């Protein structure tokens, strides 16, 4: 389905050419036929003298309304630095190339929709979004743009992999920078540089997208990017993006050697139960999704709780001008409980000019782990994806939603937030219902890779056995095709691997070449 051009694996800027067969588009369309999944695709910009628009043509043909947009150019501010363009390549040159793509699309009778372009996707390493705007990006292509996009990581771990002229980072030293609301690598600190661009996007009535991000480029940091601390960072970052009027964010994923993956497949073609590895950031995605709800009307406010304490941030989420949910974060780690904190929430009353509105009780879901350094012992409302190579994509355990009584006479609700942890507070049954999936679906795999030599034995039994050999039992060889093999019979698993997704969760996909 995909053929990748061979490149130097030690060169992080040598993007390979990817050749797709039609199976790619069939695959995407088939997924969307089963679940509410939408896609982003990218138009290659590696050779502007010979534009390849098949991605746009077949993307629109096969995906229809499930195609959210087409990215034109990925981090163009790095093209010259990475020797993909002349040294004097600037924002005006990029804007001109986007215009060439749009004209070519308009001249192609097989591409009916030319108003779904996404850009400029700058990394801000050398250009700001405003520099591209000033070159005419929005004024010239207002009718062709679906969204404004940027890309950003708080830091990188590239030196550890590629060496070169970068700066080495000690993961242990960097960890603390993710663990405060206003830290060096916090979402608040990252987004500050994009507030002007976000305002321009609003004025232009365009969505604002964080089109590539995660804890650190080049795969993240071992020990921190795959820790519970990164889950807290992801929740804080996601709601800060919403507070700053971003519509979507794409968390970058990679292969087996990447630390920040929300989900990592088995290292080989395995097809048994529970062999995916779910990373802490997957929990962030669940929490942020439930905090925002499903109405698409939510408004998010950074509360600057506890006089702006950087270790205990909080957000309020409103639906139709009514408080629906409050999310509280505790970045501190303390097994003794001394740094758990209790947030006292009031609704209306006081000097607000509105009547007291605290409900008789609220529902609370908790995201928790023993420490910020924990990798797998993480629960969301009492459920977990399990440890390494232990997941089939479904939460395990019974969901636990706590009910907390409020003091309506004092107009207060007291919510305890563990150290470390997140509390998501629902102020009505409707707010809780709007955060839950309307339904779930489970699908059996259509192909299995392990159909030979599948007999298993309980590990505890094996540990205490005498280890009789197959030779002594006259079993002979168990290898397929061997002349000493036993009679042709084998055990086929009665259960194939299962895969589950919450219905209604938006999945963002992007394929591109630089």
C-alpha positions in Angstrom: 0.0 0.0 0.0 2.9 2.4 0.7 6.4 2.3 -0.7 9.0 4.4 0.9 12.1 5.7 -0.9 15.4 4.6 0.7 17.1 7.5 2.5 19.9 8.0 5.0 18.3 7.2 8.4 20.8 9.5 10.2 19.5 12.5 8.3 16.4 13.9 10.0 15.7 16.4 7.2 15.8 13.9 4.3 12.1 13.2 3.9 11.5 10.1 1.8 9.2 10.0 -1.2 6.1 8.0 -0.4 4.3 6.2 -3.2 0.7 5.3 -2.4 -1.5 2.7 -4.1 -5.3 3.1 -4.3 -5.5 0.8 -1.3 -4.7 3.8 0.9 -7.8 5.6 -0.2 -10.0 2.5 0.1 -8.6 2.0 3.6 -9.4 5.5 4.7 -12.9 5.4 3.2 -13.7 2.0 4.7 -12.8 3.3 8.2 -15.0 6.3 7.8 -17.9 4.0 6.7 -17.7 2.3 10.0 -17.0 5.2 12.4 -17.2 9.0 12.6 -13.6 9.4 11.4 -12.4 12.4 9.3 -9.1 12.9 7.6 -6.5 15.5 6.6 -4.2 14.8 3.6 -1.2 16.6 2.2 -0.4 17.7 -1.3 3.3 17.1 -2.1 5.3 20.2 -2.6 8.7 18.6 -3.1 8.7 19.4 -6.9 6.7 22.5 -7.8 7.7 22.1 -11.5 5.8 18.8 -11.6 2.9 19.0 -9.1 1.4 15.7 -8.1 -2.3 16.3 -7.4 -3.5 12.7 -7.2 -3.8 13.0 -3.5 -6.3 15.8 -3.8 -8.1 14.1 -6.7 -8.5 10.6 -5.1 -8.9 12.1 -1.6 -12.0 14.1 -2.7 -13.3 11.2 -4.8 -13.1 8.5 -2.1 -13.5 10.5 1.1 -16.0 13.2 0.1 -17.1 15.1 3.2 -14.8 13.0 5.4 -11.9 14.9 3.9 -11.4 17.9 6.2 -8.6 19.6 4.3 -5.5 19.4 2.2 -2.2 20.7 3.6 0.0 22.6 1.2 3.5 22.8 2.5 4.8 21.4 5.8 7.1 23.7 7.8 8.1 25.8 4.7 10.2 28.0 6.9 12.7 25.1 7.2 12.9 24.4 3.4 16.0 26.5 2.8 17.8 25.4 6.0 17.3 21.7 4.9 18.5 22.4 1.3 15.0 21.9 -0.2 14.9 25.4 -1.5 17.5 28.2 -2.3 18.9 30.1 0.6 16.9 33.2 -0.2 13.6 31.3 -0.1 11.1 33.4 1.9 7.4 33.8 2.8 6.5 35.4 -0.6 8.0 32.5 -2.4 5.9 30.0 -0.4 2.8 32.1 -1.0 3.5 32.0 -4.7 3.9 28.2 -4.6 0.6 27.8 -2.9 -1.0 29.9 -5.6 0.5 27.6 -8.2 -1.1 24.6 -6.5 -4.5 26.3 -6.3 -4.4 27.2 -10.0 -3.4 23.7 -10.9 -6.2 22.3 -8.9 -8.7 24.6 -10.5 -7.5 23.6 -13.9 -8.0 19.9 -13.0 -11.5 18.8 -13.8 -11.1 15.8 -11.5 -10.7 18.1 -8.4 -14.1 19.8 -7.9 -13.3 21.3 -4.5 -10.5 23.9 -4.2 -11.6 25.7 -1.0 -10.1 23.2 1.5 -6.5 24.4 1.6 -4.6 24.4 4.9 -1.4 26.4 5.6 1.1 27.9 6.2 2.1 25.2 8.8 5.2 27.2 9.8 7.4 25.8 12.6 8.3 29.4 13.7 12.0 28.5 13.6 12.7 31.2 11.0 9.3 32.7 10.0 6.3 33.8 12.0 2.7 33.2 10.8 2.3 37.0 10.5 5.2 37.1 8.0 3.3 34.8 5.7 0.1 36.7 6.2 1.9 39.9 5.3 3.0 38.3 2.0 -0.6 37.9 1.0 -1.4 34.4 2.2 -4.9 35.2 3.5 -5.8 38.1 1.3 -5.0 36.3 -1.9 -6.5 32.9 -0.9 -9.3 33.8 1.4 -11.8 31.8 -0.6 -9.5 28.7 -0.9 -8.5 28.4 2.8 -10.3 25.9 5.1 -8.0 26.7 8.0 -4.9 28.5 9.3 -2.2 26.1 10.6 1.0 26.2 12.6 3.3 23.6 14.0 5.3 23.7 17.2 7.2 21.6 19.8 8.3 23.0 23.1 11.8 21.5 22.6 13.6 18.7 20.8 15.6 15.5 21.4 17.2 15.5 18.0 20.8 15.6 19.2 20.4 12.3 21.0 19.5 10.6 17.7 21.2 12.5 15.0 24.0 14.5 16.7 25.1 17.4 14.5 24.9 21.0 15.5 21.9 20.7 17.9 22.0 20.9 21.7 21.9 17.8 23.9 19.2 17.6 26.5 19.2 15.6 29.7 15.6 14.1 29.9 15.7 14.1 33.7 16.6 17.8 33.8 13.9 18.7 31.2 11.1 16.8 33.0 10.3 19.7 35.4 9.7 22.1 32.6 6.6 20.1 31.6 5.1 20.0 35.1 3.8 23.5 35.7 1.0 25.6 34.1 3.5 28.3 33.1 6.7 26.4 32.7 9.2 26.6 29.8 7.5 23.8 28.0 3.9 24.4 29.1 1.1 24.8 26.6 0.5 28.4 27.9 4.1 29.3 27.1 4.0 27.6 23.7 0.8 29.2 22.5 1.7 32.8 23.5 3.6 33.2 20.2 0.5 32.3 18.3 -2.2 34.5 19.9 -1.8 37.1 17.2 -2.2 34.6 14.5 -5.2 33.1 16.3 -6.9 36.5 16.3 -6.2 36.9 12.6 -7.8 33.5 12.0 -10.9 34.5 13.9 -11.2 37.8 12.0 -10.9 35.9 8.8 -13.5 33.3 10.0 -11.0 30.5 9.6 -10.3 27.6 12.0 -6.9 27.7 13.8 -5.0 24.4 13.8 -2.0 23.2 15.7 -1.1 20.8 13.0 1.9 19.0 14.5 3.0 19.0 18.1 4.0 16.8 21.1 6.4 17.0 24.0 9.7 17.2 22.0 10.5 16.7 18.4 12.5 13.7 17.2 10.5 11.3 19.3 10.3 12.9 22.8 12.3 12.2 25.9 12.6 8.7 27.6 11.1 8.7 31.0 9.1 12.0 30.7 7.4 11.9 27.3 6.0 8.4 28.2 5.1 9.3 31.8 2.0 10.4 33.7 3.5 13.9 33.8 3.1 14.1 30.0 -0.6 13.2 30.5 -1.0 16.1 32.8 0.9 18.3 30.4 -1.4 17.1 27.5 -4.6 17.9 29.4 -3.3 21.4 30.3 -2.1 22.0 26.7 -5.3 20.8 25.1 -7.5 23.1 27.1 -5.1 26.0 26.7 -5.4 25.5 23.0 -9.1 25.7 23.2 -8.9 28.7 25.5 -6.7 30.4 22.8 -9.3 29.7 20.0 -7.5 26.7 18.4 -10.0 24.2 16.8 -7.8 21.1 16.4 -4.4 19.8 17.4 -2.5 16.8 15.9 -0.3 14.9 18.3 2.6 13.5 16.3 3.1 9.8 16.3 6.0 7.6 15.3 7.4 4.0 15.4 8.7 1.7 18.1 11.5 4.0 19.2 9.2 7.0 19.8 8.5 7.9 23.4 5.5 10.2 23.0 3.1 7.9 21.1 -0.5 7.9 22.3 -0.5 4.3 21.0 2.2 2.0 19.7 1.5 -1.2 17.7 3.2 -4.5 18.5 6.8 -4.8 17.3 6.0 -7.6 14.9 3.0 -8.9 13.0 1.3 -10.1 16.1 -2.4 -10.9 16.1 -3.3 -12.0 19.6 -5.2 -10.1 22.3 -3.7 -7.1 24.2 -0.5 -6.5 22.4 -0.7 -2.8 21.7 1.0 -0.3 24.1 -1.0 2.7 25.1 0.9 5.8 26.2 -0.1 8.4 28.8 -1.0 10.9 26.1 -4.0 8.7 25.1 -5.5 9.4 28.5 -5.0 13.1 27.8 -7.0 12.8 24.6 -9.9 11.1 26.5 -9.9 13.7 29.3 -9.8 16.7 26.9 -12.5 15.1 24.7 -14.8 14.6 27.7 -14.0 18.1 29.1 -15.0 19.8 25.8 -18.1 17.5 25.3 -19.9 16.7 22.1 -22.0 19.8 21.4 -19.3 21.8 19.6 -20.6 24.9 21.5 -18.3 24.7 24.5 -16.3 27.8 25.6 -13.2 27.3 27.7 -11.8 29.8 30.3 -8.5 29.6 32.1 -9.5 30.2 35.7 -5.9 31.0 37.0 -7.0 29.1 40.1 -5.4 29.5 43.5 -4.1 33.0 42.7 -2.4 31.7 39.6 -0.6 28.9 41.3 1.4 27.2 38.5 1.1 23.7 40.1 -2.7 23.7 40.3 -4.3 25.2 37.2 -8.0 25.0 36.4 -10.4 25.6 33.6 -14.2 26.2 33.3 -16.1 24.9 30.3 -19.4 26.6 29.5 -22.3 25.4 27.3 -24.7 28.0 26.1 -23.5 30.5 28.7 -24.1 28.0 31.5 -21.3 26.4 33.5 -21.2 22.7 32.5 -17.8 21.4 33.6 -14.7 22.4 35.6 -11.3 20.7 35.2 -8.7 20.9 37.9 -5.1 19.7 37.6 -2.5 19.0 40.4 1.0 18.7 39.0 2.6 17.9 42.4 3.6 14.3 43.5 3.1 13.4 47.2 2.1 9.9 48.3 1.4 11.2 51.8 -1.6 13.2 50.6 -0.2 16.4 52.1 -0.2 18.1 48.7 -3.6 17.0 47.6 -5.7 20.1 47.5 -9.4 20.9 47.8 -10.9 23.4 45.4 -13.9 25.3 46.6 -16.2 26.1 43.6 -19.0 28.7 43.7 -21.4 29.3 40.9 -23.0 32.8 40.7 -23.7 34.7 43.9 -21.4 37.1 45.6 -20.6 40.2 43.5 -21.4 38.4 40.2 -24.9 40.0 40.0 -26.4 36.5 39.5 -28.2 34.2 41.9 -26.5 31.3 43.7 -26.4 28.4 41.2 -24.4 25.6 42.8 -26.3 22.3 42.3 -27.2 19.9 45.1 -24.5 17.5 43.9 -21.9 17.1 41.2 -20.3 14.1 39.5 -16.5 13.8 39.3 -14.1 11.7 37.2 -10.4 11.4 38.2 -7.3 10.9 36.1 -4.7 9.5 38.6 -1.4 7.7 39.0 1.0 7.1 41.9 3.6 9.7 40.6 4.2 11.9 37.6 7.0 9.4 36.6 4.5 6.5 36.3 4.3 4.9 32.8 1.4 2.4 33.0 -0.4 2.4 36.3 -2.7 5.1 35.2 -6.5 5.2 35.5 -9.2 7.4 34.1 -12.4 7.1 36.2 -11.0 3.8 37.6 -10.3 2.3 34.2 -7.0 1.6 32.5 -5.5 0.5 29.1 -3.0 -1.6 31.0 0.8 -1.9 30.6 3.2 -2.5 27.8 1.9 -4.9 25.1 -1.3 -5.4 27.1 -4.0 -3.4 25.3 -6.5 -4.1 22.6 -7.7 -0.5 22.6 -10.4 -0.9 25.2 -10.4 0.4 28.7 -10.4 -2.3 31.3 -12.1 -2.3 34.7 -15.3 -0.7 36.0 -15.9 3.0 35.4 -16.0 4.9 38.7 -17.8 8.3 38.8 -17.9 9.9 42.2 -20.8 11.9 43.5 -20.0 14.8 45.7 -22.7 16.7 47.7 -22.5 20.5 47.6 -23.5 23.1 50.2 -26.2 25.1 48.5 -26.6 27.3 51.5 -23.0 28.4 51.2 -23.1 28.1 47.4 -19.9 26.0 47.4 -18.7 22.6 46.1 -15.5 21.2 47.7 -13.6 19.1 45.2 -10.4 17.2 46.2 -7.7 16.9 43.6 -5.0 14.3 44.3 -1.2 14.9 43.9 -0.8 14.1 41.1 -4.0 14.0 39.2 -6.9 15.6 37.3 -10.5 16.1 38.4 -13.2 16.7 35.8 -16.3 18.0 37.5 -19.8 17.7 35.9 -22.3 20.3 37.1 -25.4 18.5 35.6 -26.4 15.1 34.3 -26.7 16.7 30.9 -23.1 17.9 31.0 -22.0 14.3 31.9 -24.2 12.8 29.2 -22.7 15.2 26.6 -19.2 14.0 27.5 -20.0 10.3 27.2 -19.9 8.5 23.8 -23.4 7.8 22.5 -22.4 4.3 21.7 -19.3 2.1 21.3 -18.5 -0.4 18.6 -16.1 -3.4 18.6 -14.8 -5.0 15.4 -13.1 -8.3 14.9 -9.9 -8.3 12.8 -10.3 -9.5 9.2 -6.8 -11.1 9.0 -4.6 -12.9 11.4 -0.8 -13.4 11.1 -0.2 -16.1 13.6 -2.1 -19.3 12.6 0.7 -21.9 13.2 2.2 -23.2 16.5 -0.4 -21.4 18.5 -0.7 -23.8 21.4 -0.1 -22.1 24.7 0.4 -23.1 28.3 -0.2 -21.1 31.5 3.0 -19.3 32.6 2.6 -20.4 36.2 2.2 -24.1 35.2 5.3 -23.8 33.0 7.3 -22.3 35.8 6.8 -25.4 38.0 6.9 -28.1 35.3 9.7 -30.6 34.8 10.2 -29.6 31.2 9.7 -33.0 29.4 11.0 -32.7 25.9 9.0 -33.2 22.8 11.4 -36.0 21.7 10.6 -38.0 24.8 6.9 -37.7 24.1 7.4 -38.7 20.4 6.0 -35.4 19.1 8.9 -34.8 16.7 9.4 -31.4 15.1 6.7 -28.7 15.2 8.1 -26.7 12.3 5.9 -26.4 9.3 7.1 -28.6 6.4 9.6 -30.6 8.5 9.8 -34.3 7.8 9.7 -35.0 11.5 6.6 -33.0 12.1 3.6 -34.4 14.0 0.4 -35.1 12.1 -1.1 -32.1 10.3 -3.1 -30.5 13.0 -2.7 -27.3 15.0 -4.6 -25.1 17.3 -6.2 -22.0 15.9 -7.1 -19.3 18.4 -10.8 -19.2 19.0 -10.7 -15.5 19.5 -9.1 -13.0 17.1 -7.7 -9.7 18.2 -10.3 -7.1 18.7 -10.2 -3.4 18.1 -12.4 -0.7 19.6 -12.9 3.0 19.2 -15.3 5.4 20.9 -17.9 6.3 18.3 -17.9 10.0 17.6 -14.2 10.7 18.4 -12.6 12.7 15.7 -9.4 11.1 14.4 -6.9 13.3 12.6 -4.7 11.9 9.9 -2.2 13.5 7.6 0.1 12.3 4.9 2.5 14.6 3.3 6.0 14.9 1.8 8.2 18.0 2.1 
